[in-house]
Structures are given as structure tokens and as C-alpha cells.
Amino acid sequence: MRTVSITEAKKDLSHLARSEQSFTLTSRGHDVAQVRIFAIAKFDPIKAAAAAKRIKELGANVKPSKKYGASATIRKIRDGK
């Protein structure tokens, strides 16, 4: 199993995850965690386009109010209200 320092992992975690190999995280030379990659999500461009279209439609219908601001609007969109 590969050994990676926490500093190295912070710099390139996405690359480590895509390598589909388990690795051990170390801090100052001591093992602190074992990371196991079980599955990598496959990118589906059709689903991504549909999600982007839906987000754009939701955003077109909701405008922030002066009273509640943008954070309340974002919560409404997120929660489907």
C-alpha cells in the first residue's frame, strides 16, 4: 500500500482518488489513516446537462428579496420550496 503524507495529499487529493488505489496517510512519519477507494463515479454528460438546465430554470424563477437576501433564496432552491 502506498504511503502519502498529509501535505502531499492536500496538494493532489483528486489525483490520488482517481488512481483507484488505497493509500496510507502519514503525519510526521506516523500512520494516521488508511484511505480505500471503493468506486469512482462515472461522469454522465446527459445527466449533467439536464441538471444544469434545471438549475438554470430554477434560478430564472427566483429573485432575492431585500428582506431575506440571497442566502434565503439559495436555501429555497436547495430545499425545493
MOJO-V915794 format. One record per pair of residues at least 6 apart in sequence whose C-alpha atoms are under 8 Angstrom apart, sorted by the first residue. I is the first residue (numbers start at 1). J is the second residue. Records with the same first field share a line. If there is no record, write none. Layout:
# MOJO-V915794
I: J, J
This chain:
# MOJO-V915794
1: 22, 23, 24
2: 22, 23, 24
3: 23, 24, 25, 26
4: 23, 24, 25, 26
5: 25, 26, 27, 28, 29
6: 25, 26, 27
9: 16, 25
17: 37
18: 40
20: 37, 38, 39, 40
21: 36, 37
22: 34, 35, 36, 37
23: 34, 35, 36
24: 31, 32, 33, 34, 35
25: 31, 32, 33, 34, 35
26: 32, 33
58: 77
59: 77
62: 73
63: 73
64: 70, 72, 73
